[in-house]
């Protein structure tokens, strides 16, 4: 996932049994196909370079059993850790908060939900028959990446769609290629977790 053209679009497949989605850049090129292994006690995510699943490029695995404060390690195809994302347990109960950590185990970025009320309304109204199918058009949470200076770097926003299946990741400031990769991997894991929470 190098030399990417932002924005990056995540589109979930709603016709498969697994929790999977495709990531495409601004040119429409598929840059990743993300597949979550089902029925695992620890999160286990495989990332391929396209939908054919012929070439594994990355994996993401939890450091412990399902837990609201787990960290998730990113590894390349050779099994080398290139970073991780950690959910800030109690801080994330009301408003999602994650930390992106680099390959040297140093916190590099923060990911925070922009407005917790949007997700609350989306979750509550989404459980109402018939109306629930339209909440994907009404309530669209967004999440921002900030550096250690507090500057906004990227933003992921849920786009209007049935079943909340579309997200768009936009870059707000120039960043290094290595950081691009870590941020995208972090959002891939985060969107799987947050989509499940509602």
DOMI-928096 format. One record per residue: x, y, z negated of N, C-alpha, C, O in turn. Coordinates in pm, 1 decimal. Atoms other than C-alpha are relative to their C-alpha. Layout:
<sites>
nc1, nc2, nc3, cac1, cac2, cac3, cc1, cc2, cc3, oc1, oc2, oc3
X, Y, Z, X, Y, Z, X, Y, Z, X, Y, Z
...
</sites>
This chain:
<sites>
nc1, nc2, nc3, cac1, cac2, cac3, cc1, cc2, cc3, oc1, oc2, oc3
84.1, -119.5, 0.0, 0.0, 0.0, 0.0, 87.9, 124.9, 0.0, 92.1, 199.9, -97.5
-89.0, -114.5, -15.3, 245.9, 259.7, 125.2, -53.3, 92.7, 108.2, -129.5, 51.3, 195.6
36.7, -99.4, -101.4, 197.6, 579.3, 327.4, -149.8, 0.6, 27.9, -193.4, -12.1, 142.3
145.5, 4.3, -11.7, -174.3, 590.4, 261.7, -56.7, 134.5, 41.3, -4.8, 239.5, 3.4
71.9, -121.1, -38.7, -408.3, 842.0, 418.8, -124.3, 13.4, -86.7, -219.8, -62.9, -72.4
114.2, -23.3, 88.4, -644.5, 976.8, 153.2, -106.5, 78.6, 74.5, -74.8, 149.4, 170.0
50.0, 78.5, 113.2, -930.1, 965.5, 71.8, -6.8, -149.6, 31.1, -11.1, -191.1, 146.9
13.3, 145.0, -8.7, -951.0, 590.7, 3.1, -141.6, -35.8, -43.1, -187.5, 8.6, -148.3
137.4, 40.5, 30.7, -1299.7, 434.4, 10.0, -3.0, -143.8, -49.7, 55.2, -233.0, 12.1
22.6, 134.6, 52.6, -1394.1, 134.1, -205.1, -144.8, -36.1, 29.8, -235.8, 38.8, -5.6
136.2, 44.8, -28.8, -1697.3, -61.6, -81.4, -16.9, -142.5, -50.6, 48.3, -234.9, -2.0
25.6, 132.2, 57.7, -1828.1, -353.1, -287.8, -87.1, -83.6, 92.6, -177.7, -32.5, 158.5
83.3, 95.6, -73.5, -1969.3, -662.1, -118.1, -111.9, -45.7, -92.9, -86.3, -91.6, -204.2
113.1, 41.5, 84.3, -2317.6, -736.5, -249.4, -57.3, -133.1, 47.1, -155.4, -181.6, -9.4
52.3, 126.3, -54.1, -2367.8, -1055.0, -46.4, 85.4, -119.8, -39.5, 59.9, -231.3, 6.2
-85.9, 111.0, 42.0, -2094.7, -1264.5, -212.7, -20.0, -27.3, -148.9, -67.2, 58.9, -223.1
13.6, 37.8, 140.5, -2092.1, -1449.3, -544.3, 110.4, 61.4, -86.1, 91.1, 82.5, -205.9
-111.0, -56.2, 76.6, -1756.1, -1303.1, -647.1, -12.9, 151.6, -7.4, -89.2, 212.8, 67.5
-2.4, -145.1, 15.2, -1691.0, -947.4, -760.8, 114.5, 49.7, 87.7, 230.2, 46.0, 45.7
-105.8, -36.3, -93.3, -1501.4, -815.0, -458.4, -35.8, 126.2, 77.4, -152.9, 160.5, 93.2
21.9, -120.0, -80.6, -1454.6, -500.5, -252.6, 118.8, 23.6, 91.9, 228.5, -27.9, 70.6
-103.4, -38.5, -95.4, -1258.5, -358.0, 38.4, 38.3, 145.3, -24.2, -45.6, 227.5, -61.1
-49.2, -137.5, 10.1, -1043.0, -44.5, 25.3, 48.6, 42.3, 138.1, 131.7, -25.3, 198.8
-39.9, -50.5, -131.6, -1006.4, 159.9, 344.1, 47.0, 144.1, -12.6, -5.6, 221.7, -92.4
-50.2, -137.4, 6.7, -808.1, 476.0, 405.9, -81.0, 90.0, 92.4, -181.1, 47.2, 149.9
76.3, -99.9, -75.2, -921.6, 791.5, 587.5, -12.8, -34.5, 147.5, -103.4, 15.2, 214.5
5.8, 39.0, -141.2, -851.0, 633.5, 928.4, -91.7, -120.6, 22.1, -115.2, -160.2, 136.3
83.3, 119.0, -11.0, -1077.9, 335.3, 852.6, 79.1, -129.3, -7.5, 22.0, -237.7, 4.3
-85.4, 118.9, 10.2, -781.8, 97.5, 815.3, -18.1, -65.4, -135.8, -15.4, 3.0, -238.2
8.8, 72.9, 126.4, -827.1, -173.1, 550.7, 138.3, -5.3, -63.1, 232.7, -56.7, -3.2
-129.5, -1.3, 69.5, -547.7, -124.2, 297.7, 4.6, -104.6, -110.2, 112.2, -138.8, -159.3
3.8, 103.9, 103.9, -664.3, -384.1, 44.1, -136.4, -66.3, -3.4, -239.0, -5.1, 26.2
122.5, 73.5, 30.0, -920.9, -651.6, -26.7, 18.7, -53.7, -141.3, 112.4, -129.0, -167.9
-14.2, 28.4, 142.7, -976.7, -695.1, -400.3, -102.5, -105.1, -40.7, -222.0, -91.5, -14.5
89.3, 109.6, 39.8, -1118.8, -1015.3, -545.8, 23.2, -35.8, -146.0, 134.9, -68.5, -186.1
-6.9, 35.6, 141.9, -1194.8, -1080.3, -912.3, -40.2, -145.6, -16.7, -147.1, -186.7, 28.5
31.6, 140.4, 24.2, -1181.3, -1443.9, -1017.9, -108.2, -8.8, -106.6, -96.6, 51.7, -213.1
114.7, 8.5, 88.6, -1508.6, -1536.5, -1184.0, 23.1, -102.5, -110.4, 105.2, -193.1, -96.8
2.0, 94.9, 112.1, -1561.9, -1717.9, -1516.6, 137.5, -19.6, -63.6, 173.8, -130.5, -102.8
-130.7, 4.9, 65.2, -1218.1, -1633.3, -1655.0, -9.9, 68.6, -136.1, -75.9, 171.8, -148.8
-2.6, -64.9, 130.9, -1159.5, -1557.1, -2024.9, 88.5, 123.9, 2.5, 65.6, 218.6, -72.7
-85.2, -117.0, -19.4, -885.2, -1317.1, -1916.9, -18.3, 48.4, 142.7, -21.4, -31.1, 236.6
19.3, -56.4, -133.7, -934.9, -1079.7, -1625.2, 114.3, -42.9, 92.4, 231.0, -40.1, 53.1
-98.6, 46.0, -96.5, -756.4, -1208.1, -1313.4, -42.2, 49.4, 138.0, -139.8, 0.7, 194.9
35.4, -66.3, -124.4, -760.2, -995.6, -997.9, 107.2, -29.1, 104.9, 226.7, -17.1, 77.8
-91.9, 20.3, -111.8, -604.8, -1083.2, -661.9, -24.9, 108.2, 103.8, -139.5, 141.7, 133.9
11.0, -106.3, -100.5, -531.5, -813.7, -402.6, 73.4, -44.5, 126.0, 191.3, -79.4, 122.1
-53.5, 41.8, -129.0, -476.7, -897.9, -36.3, 6.4, 120.3, 92.9, -53.0, 224.5, 65.6
-9.7, -113.9, -91.4, -387.0, -679.5, 259.4, -119.7, 12.1, 94.3, -134.0, 113.8, 162.2
123.6, -10.0, -79.0, -717.7, -760.8, 438.1, -98.5, -107.8, -44.0, -68.5, -189.6, -131.0
108.3, 90.0, 40.6, -1042.5, -957.1, 415.3, 27.7, -147.4, 27.8, -39.6, -233.9, -28.2
-29.5, 139.7, -30.3, -888.3, -1274.3, 558.2, 69.7, -71.2, -116.2, 78.4, -194.0, -117.7
-67.6, 52.6, 119.4, -701.7, -1321.7, 226.3, 122.1, -85.4, 35.5, 155.1, -180.5, -35.3
-116.1, 78.6, -44.0, -397.8, -1450.8, 414.8, 129.8, 46.3, -64.9, 227.3, -28.7, -68.5
-124.4, -54.8, 54.8, -141.4, -1226.6, 243.8, -26.0, 69.4, -134.0, -79.6, 180.1, -138.0
15.2, -58.4, 133.5, -144.1, -1164.7, -132.6, 107.0, 106.6, -20.7, 225.9, 79.2, -4.4
-96.1, -108.6, 19.2, 17.5, -827.9, -208.4, 21.2, 36.0, -146.7, 130.7, 76.6, -185.7
-7.7, -36.3, 141.1, -57.9, -770.4, -577.4, -94.4, -87.0, -82.1, -186.0, -149.7, -28.9
94.5, 62.5, 93.0, -222.6, -922.1, -882.1, -11.6, 89.9, -122.8, 80.4, 164.8, -155.4
23.3, -73.7, 124.2, -370.9, -767.2, -1195.7, -52.5, -99.9, -101.4, -150.1, -170.5, -75.9
42.5, 95.1, 102.5, -400.5, -967.8, -1514.9, -3.8, 67.3, -136.6, 79.7, 151.5, -169.5
14.4, -53.3, 135.9, -519.6, -887.9, -1866.5, 106.3, -60.7, -90.7, 150.7, -173.5, -68.9
-100.0, 50.5, 94.5, -273.0, -923.2, -2153.7, -61.8, -78.8, -115.0, 9.8, -134.1, -198.5
68.9, 75.6, 106.0, -537.8, -1082.7, -2378.9, -138.1, -39.4, 48.2, -180.3, 1.0, 156.5
136.7, 37.5, -34.8, -883.0, -1238.1, -2375.7, -85.3, 125.0, 9.8, -45.0, 233.3, -32.4
88.8, -114.7, -21.1, -1176.4, -1015.3, -2288.0, -6.9, 85.3, -126.6, -41.3, 37.2, -234.6
-11.5, -89.3, 115.1, -1138.1, -713.1, -2513.1, -17.9, 142.6, 49.4, 22.2, 175.7, 161.0
24.4, -136.4, -44.2, -1241.2, -348.9, -2503.3, 124.9, 87.3, -7.5, 119.4, 203.6, 32.4
-122.8, -79.1, 3.3, -880.7, -234.7, -2564.0, 116.3, -72.8, 68.4, 232.6, -47.9, 36.3
-104.6, 76.5, -68.5, -690.8, -473.2, -2333.8, 78.0, 88.3, 96.6, 30.4, 192.9, 140.6
-80.3, -61.4, -105.1, -410.4, -368.9, -2100.0, 6.1, -97.9, 116.1, -1.5, -219.3, 97.0
2.2, 82.2, -120.9, -392.8, -494.8, -1742.4, 126.2, 28.8, 80.8, 147.4, 141.4, 125.9
-128.8, -16.3, -67.8, -54.5, -551.7, -1575.7, -13.8, -14.5, 150.4, -85.2, -102.1, 199.2
-6.0, 7.6, -145.2, 8.3, -485.1, -1205.3, 129.6, -70.8, 38.0, 237.0, -35.2, -10.6
-118.9, 68.7, -48.9, 246.5, -724.8, -1031.7, -2.1, -3.5, 152.3, -107.9, -14.0, 214.4
-7.6, 9.6, -145.7, 371.4, -728.9, -674.7, -1.0, -146.6, 42.7, -16.4, -235.9, -40.5
9.4, 136.6, -52.5, 377.4, -1036.3, -450.3, 108.6, -91.4, -55.3, 92.1, -213.4, -56.9
-109.9, 78.3, 56.1, 707.3, -1147.9, -607.3, -14.7, -22.1, -150.6, 69.8, -86.7, -212.7
23.2, 17.1, 143.0, 562.7, -1133.8, -958.9, 67.7, 103.6, -87.5, 69.4, 89.0, -209.7
-65.8, -106.4, 76.2, 752.3, -818.7, -1062.4, -103.5, 100.4, -49.3, -185.4, 148.9, 28.8
94.8, -97.7, 55.1, 557.7, -589.0, -1297.3, 36.7, 139.9, 46.3, 151.8, 182.0, 34.7
-24.8, -135.3, -50.1, 519.8, -241.6, -1147.9, -78.7, 105.0, -78.2, -77.0, 223.0, -43.1
74.7, -92.9, 83.3, 298.0, -86.3, -1414.7, -119.7, -68.8, -62.3, -137.7, -189.8, -48.5
122.1, 55.4, 59.8, -26.0, -131.7, -1605.8, -97.8, 111.8, -30.4, -62.9, 229.8, -31.3
102.2, -93.7, 46.1, -349.4, 33.0, -1707.0, -50.7, -51.6, -133.5, -75.0, -171.2, -149.9
45.4, 37.4, 134.0, -461.2, 35.3, -2069.9, -124.6, 80.8, -34.5, -126.8, 203.1, -20.9
124.3, -65.8, 41.4, -812.3, 112.1, -2190.3, 15.8, 46.6, -143.5, 56.9, -30.4, -230.3
-8.8, -56.7, 133.9, -820.2, 341.3, -2492.7, -126.3, -35.5, -76.8, -223.8, 39.7, -78.2
111.0, 60.2, 72.1, -1053.5, 127.9, -2706.4, -110.5, 90.1, -49.4, -207.0, 114.9, 22.9
108.3, -77.9, 59.1, -1260.1, 346.2, -2939.0, -27.5, 128.5, 75.8, -141.1, 175.7, 80.0
17.9, -125.2, -75.2, -1202.5, 655.8, -2728.6, -85.8, -21.0, 123.8, -142.7, 74.6, 176.6
74.2, 28.6, -123.1, -1372.6, 480.7, -2434.3, -143.9, -42.5, -23.1, -217.1, -66.2, 72.9
136.8, 44.8, 26.1, -1695.1, 383.4, -2608.8, -101.2, 99.3, 56.9, -198.8, 58.7, 120.1
91.4, -102.1, -50.7, -1865.6, 712.5, -2522.7, 40.8, 46.9, 139.8, -42.7, 58.4, 229.5
-50.2, -56.9, -124.9, -1646.1, 842.7, -2241.3, 125.9, -75.1, 39.9, 224.4, -74.6, -33.9
-112.0, 84.8, -42.1, -1410.3, 618.2, -2042.8, 132.1, 76.3, -2.7, 141.7, 189.1, 45.8
-134.0, -58.6, 6.7, -1042.1, 688.6, -2110.3, 102.4, -112.2, 14.5, 103.2, -207.7, -63.3
-104.5, 98.1, -26.5, -749.8, 491.0, -1969.7, 134.3, 71.0, 10.6, 140.6, 191.0, 37.2
-135.3, -51.3, -23.0, -373.2, 537.7, -1957.2, 66.0, -83.3, 108.2, 56.6, -206.0, 107.2
-81.4, 68.2, -100.3, -159.2, 452.6, -1655.3, 143.8, 1.3, -48.1, 198.8, 106.3, -81.1
-133.8, 17.8, 55.4, 178.7, 318.0, -1762.3, 92.4, -47.7, 111.7, 55.9, -135.2, 190.1
-91.3, 36.5, -108.7, 482.6, 292.0, -1535.0, 76.8, -128.0, -30.0, 53.3, -193.1, -131.9
-74.4, 125.5, 13.9, 726.0, 2.9, -1489.5, 98.0, 1.8, -116.9, 151.9, -102.3, -154.5
-88.5, -12.4, 115.8, 935.9, 136.4, -1780.3, -77.2, 7.2, -131.3, -21.1, 40.1, -235.8
88.8, 1.0, 117.1, 638.7, 111.1, -2021.9, -23.5, 139.7, -57.8, -49.8, 154.5, -177.1
24.4, -138.3, 41.5, 600.5, 491.2, -2035.7, -134.6, 46.6, 55.2, -166.5, 21.7, 171.5
126.5, -56.6, -47.9, 260.6, 662.3, -2016.6, 29.9, 106.3, 103.8, 109.7, 197.2, 80.5
-27.1, -89.7, -111.8, 252.2, 845.8, -1685.3, -119.2, 89.6, 32.3, -102.4, 207.7, 62.6
122.3, -73.3, -31.9, -109.8, 951.9, -1627.8, -113.1, -42.0, -93.8, -108.9, -148.6, -155.1
123.8, 30.7, 71.0, -447.2, 965.0, -1802.0, -113.8, -2.8, 101.6, -116.7, 77.7, 194.7
123.2, 2.5, -79.8, -777.8, 866.7, -1639.1, -115.2, 19.7, -96.8, -131.2, -56.2, -192.4
114.2, -28.0, 87.3, -1087.1, 1016.9, -1797.7, -126.3, 18.8, 81.7, -124.6, 72.2, 192.6
130.6, -21.5, -61.1, -1453.2, 1011.7, -1713.3, -34.9, 147.4, -11.7, -16.5, 208.2, -117.2
27.0, -144.4, 0.8, -1565.8, 1361.1, -1616.4, -123.7, 37.2, -80.8, -123.1, 139.3, -149.7
124.0, -32.4, 69.2, -1919.5, 1350.6, -1759.7, -68.7, -129.0, -45.0, -127.7, -199.6, 36.8
55.7, 125.6, 51.2, -2036.6, 1065.4, -1984.2, -151.4, -8.3, 16.3, -204.9, -118.2, 31.2
145.9, 3.1, -9.9, -2404.7, 1167.5, -1960.3, -47.7, -58.4, 133.1, -152.9, -122.1, 139.2
38.1, 53.7, -131.1, -2412.9, 1077.2, -1589.9, -6.8, -151.8, -6.0, -101.2, -212.2, 45.0
-2.2, 145.9, 9.6, -2316.6, 717.2, -1668.3, -111.8, -51.2, -90.7, -171.3, -155.3, -63.1
107.2, 40.8, 91.8, -2564.3, 698.0, -1959.1, -134.3, -2.6, 73.9, -208.5, -100.4, 64.5
126.0, -6.4, -74.3, -2855.5, 808.8, -1738.0, -5.7, -106.9, 108.3, -110.0, -168.0, 131.3
-7.9, 103.5, -102.8, -2738.9, 576.3, -1459.9, -29.3, -137.2, -59.9, -103.1, -216.4, -1.2
18.7, 129.3, 65.4, -2729.1, 281.4, -1702.6, -141.7, -20.4, -50.5, -197.3, -129.1, -35.5
135.6, 10.5, 56.3, -3066.5, 354.3, -1869.7, -104.4, -14.7, 110.7, -185.8, -107.0, 108.2
100.6, 3.3, -106.3, -3268.5, 427.8, -1556.0, 22.5, -116.5, 95.8, -70.9, -161.3, 162.5
-29.8, 112.7, -88.2, -3091.2, 149.0, -1365.0, -68.6, -128.0, -42.2, -79.8, -220.8, 37.9
68.8, 119.6, 49.5, -3275.2, -106.0, -1581.5, -151.3, 5.3, 18.9, -221.7, -88.5, -18.5
143.2, -13.2, -24.5, -3619.7, 20.6, -1480.9, -32.0, -56.8, 138.7, 27.0, -13.6, 237.7
33.6, 59.3, -129.6, -3778.6, -192.5, -1204.3, -35.2, 106.9, 103.4, -94.3, 209.4, 69.7
19.9, -86.4, -117.3, -3798.0, -22.9, -861.2, 85.3, 126.0, -9.9, 165.8, 153.1, 79.2
-78.5, -121.8, 16.1, -3650.9, 302.4, -994.6, 149.2, -31.4, -5.2, 231.6, 46.7, 42.4
-140.2, 37.7, 14.0, -3327.2, 117.9, -1072.2, 74.4, -5.6, 131.6, 194.3, 22.3, 136.1
-64.9, 8.4, -130.5, -3256.7, 68.4, -702.9, 41.4, 134.7, 55.0, 124.6, 142.2, 145.4
-29.9, -133.7, -51.3, -3244.3, 446.2, -651.6, 100.3, 77.8, -85.1, 144.0, 186.1, -46.1
-91.9, -75.8, 86.3, -3015.2, 544.7, -940.0, 135.2, 19.3, 66.1, 206.0, 115.2, 35.5
-126.2, -14.0, -72.1, -2716.6, 486.8, -710.4, 3.4, 125.0, 86.6, 110.5, 170.6, 126.7
6.3, -124.7, -76.1, -2837.8, 792.1, -518.8, -11.0, 121.9, -91.1, 19.5, 233.6, -49.4
26.1, -112.5, 88.3, -2918.4, 1005.3, -822.4, 116.5, 33.1, -93.4, 146.8, 150.3, -115.9
-103.0, -20.8, 101.7, -2633.4, 955.8, -1071.8, 131.9, -60.6, 47.0, 142.5, -181.1, 69.5
-127.0, 44.4, -55.1, -2276.0, 936.2, -955.8, 116.7, 46.2, -86.5, 167.4, 157.0, -69.1
-110.0, -38.0, 88.5, -2006.7, 934.6, -1224.7, 130.2, 20.8, 76.9, 148.9, -34.2, 185.5
-131.4, -22.5, -58.9, -1656.4, 1057.1, -1146.1, 106.4, -10.3, -109.8, 78.2, 9.6, -227.9
-112.6, 22.3, 91.5, -1315.3, 992.9, -1305.4, 121.4, 73.6, 55.6, 151.6, 63.6, 174.5
-115.4, -78.4, -44.7, -1009.5, 1218.3, -1290.7, 129.9, -51.2, -60.3, 135.4, -91.8, -176.3
-135.5, 32.0, 45.1, -638.7, 1138.2, -1312.7, 70.4, 130.8, -29.8, 70.6, 222.1, 52.8
-79.9, -117.7, 34.9, -428.1, 1396.1, -1496.5, 140.7, -45.1, -36.3, 160.7, -153.5, -91.2
-137.3, 30.4, 40.9, -52.5, 1406.2, -1541.7, 20.9, 45.7, -143.9, -72.6, 93.6, -208.2
-26.3, -33.3, 140.2, 116.0, 1470.6, -1876.1, -4.2, 149.9, -26.4, -3.4, 192.5, -141.8
15.0, -145.7, 14.7, 92.4, 1846.6, -1810.8, -147.3, 40.8, -0.9, -179.6, 158.2, -19.2
143.1, -29.3, -2.5, -287.0, 1819.3, -1789.4, -51.7, 41.5, 136.0, -165.4, 87.2, 147.4
41.9, -37.8, -134.7, -297.9, 1883.2, -1413.4, -76.7, -114.9, 66.2, -37.3, -231.0, 55.6
77.2, 100.7, -72.2, -561.7, 1701.1, -1206.6, 76.9, -44.0, 124.0, 121.4, 39.2, 203.1
-77.4, 56.7, -110.8, -391.9, 1468.3, -955.3, -91.1, -68.6, 101.7, -76.1, -48.5, 222.2
93.4, 73.8, -86.3, -670.7, 1245.2, -815.6, -135.9, -4.9, -66.8, -148.5, 18.1, -187.1
134.6, 20.1, 55.3, -1042.6, 1189.9, -858.5, -70.0, -113.6, 73.6, -68.0, -120.2, 196.5
83.6, 106.5, -55.5, -1258.2, 880.2, -806.6, -144.4, 36.5, -27.3, -181.0, 67.2, -140.7
140.7, -35.3, 16.4, -1625.9, 948.8, -746.0, -87.7, -108.6, 60.7, -64.5, -153.8, 172.8
99.7, 93.2, -53.0, -1913.9, 706.4, -707.8, -83.6, 75.4, 101.4, -129.5, 186.4, 74.5
75.4, -65.8, -105.5, -2092.9, 787.6, -383.8, -144.6, -48.8, 1.6, -172.2, -160.6, -41.9
139.1, 44.0, -8.3, -2469.4, 777.1, -324.5, -13.3, -127.2, 82.9, 25.1, -130.1, 199.8
17.5, 128.0, -70.1, -2554.7, 416.7, -232.7, -85.9, -92.5, -85.2, -88.9, -80.0, -207.7
74.7, 101.2, 74.9, -2785.2, 130.2, -328.1, 96.9, -88.2, -76.8, 204.5, -120.6, -26.5
-76.0, 91.3, 85.3, -2649.1, -88.2, -610.9, 136.5, 55.9, -40.8, 221.6, -19.9, -87.5
-126.4, -60.0, 42.0, -2363.4, 157.8, -677.4, 119.7, -68.5, 61.8, 214.4, -104.0, -8.3
-103.4, 81.5, -62.5, -2143.7, -11.2, -422.3, 110.8, 79.2, 67.8, 204.8, 18.6, 119.3
-100.6, -79.6, -70.8, -1939.4, 281.4, -281.5, 66.5, 102.2, -92.0, 0.4, 170.7, -170.0
-79.6, -95.3, 76.9, -1659.9, 487.4, -439.1, 102.5, 63.3, 93.0, 145.5, 1.6, 190.5
-101.4, -66.5, -81.9, -1416.9, 741.3, -295.1, 107.9, 58.9, -89.9, 78.4, 129.7, -186.2
-114.8, -49.8, 74.4, -1067.8, 819.6, -426.3, 67.4, 109.5, 81.3, 116.4, 84.7, 191.5
-59.7, -114.7, -67.2, -938.2, 1165.8, -332.6, 125.3, 45.7, -73.1, 132.2, 41.1, -195.9
-123.5, -53.4, 57.8, -590.7, 1309.0, -386.7, -12.6, 152.0, -9.1, -50.1, 217.4, 88.2
12.3, -143.9, 21.4, -584.2, 1660.7, -534.3, 134.2, 71.1, 5.3, 140.1, 190.8, 33.7
-135.4, -55.3, -4.6, -205.0, 1713.4, -551.9, 92.7, -104.4, 61.7, 65.6, -224.1, 52.2
-95.7, 98.0, -53.9, 93.7, 1555.1, -372.7, 62.9, -81.8, -113.0, 94.1, -28.2, -219.3
-64.6, 87.6, 97.9, 239.7, 1254.5, -559.5, 90.6, -98.6, 73.5, 76.9, -119.1, 194.1
-93.5, 96.3, -58.9, 516.5, 998.8, -501.3, -73.1, -124.0, 48.8, -179.7, -158.7, -2.0
59.5, 123.4, -52.7, 443.6, 683.9, -298.7, -17.1, -106.4, -106.9, -119.6, -174.5, -111.3
9.7, 100.9, 106.3, 518.7, 461.5, -600.0, -117.0, 30.9, -92.6, -186.2, -59.5, -139.5
111.4, -39.6, 85.9, 269.2, 661.6, -804.1, -133.8, -21.4, 70.8, -232.0, -61.0, 8.0
120.9, 30.5, -79.4, 11.0, 635.6, -523.8, -45.0, -142.7, -26.1, -161.4, -168.4, -56.7
29.5, 142.2, 15.1, 30.9, 258.6, -552.2, -52.1, -30.8, -139.7, -150.9, -102.7, -155.1
40.4, 25.9, 138.6, 4.9, 256.4, -932.6, -138.0, 58.6, -28.7, -219.5, -4.4, -96.2
130.1, -64.0, 22.1, -289.3, 498.2, -932.9, -111.5, -79.8, 67.4, -217.3, -100.6, 8.1
102.4, 76.6, -70.8, -480.0, 297.3, -671.4, -25.4, -133.1, -69.9, -140.6, -173.4, -86.1
17.5, 126.3, 72.5, -416.6, -30.7, -855.5, -76.7, 23.4, -130.4, -162.9, -56.1, -167.9
70.6, -33.5, 123.3, -531.4, 136.7, -1177.8, -148.3, 22.0, 23.0, -231.4, -27.2, -53.4
140.4, -24.8, -30.1, -853.6, 257.3, -1019.5, -71.4, -127.4, 45.0, -189.8, -145.7, 16.8
62.0, 126.7, -40.1, -915.1, -84.4, -864.6, -44.3, -79.9, -122.8, -154.2, -135.3, -125.5
35.8, 70.9, 122.4, -908.1, -240.6, -1211.3, -108.3, 74.5, -76.6, -203.6, 14.1, -126.0
95.2, -79.7, 76.7, -1096.4, 43.9, -1373.8, -140.8, -6.6, 58.7, -238.3, -16.5, -15.8
132.1, -1.0, -59.5, -1380.8, 43.7, -1122.1, -70.9, -133.8, -22.1, -193.4, -137.3, -34.3
60.2, 129.7, 33.1, -1436.9, -329.1, -1182.4, -54.0, -0.2, -142.8, -162.8, -51.6, -168.5
42.7, -4.2, 141.1, -1457.3, -267.7, -1558.4, -117.9, 94.3, -19.5, -215.7, 59.2, -85.4
104.5, -100.8, 21.1, -1670.6, 46.4, -1542.1, -129.4, -35.9, 71.9, -238.1, -6.5, 22.0
120.2, 39.8, -72.9, -1910.0, -92.0, -1281.2, -76.5, -104.7, -78.8, -199.5, -107.2, -76.7
64.2, 103.7, 82.4, -1978.4, -386.4, -1511.7, -67.5, 61.5, -122.5, -170.4, 12.0, -168.5
57.4, -65.9, 118.7, -2044.8, -150.2, -1805.9, -125.2, 78.7, 34.8, -205.1, 109.8, -53.5
117.3, -76.6, -38.6, -2306.0, 38.4, -1603.0, 35.7, 134.3, 56.3, -52.9, 211.2, 93.5
</sites>
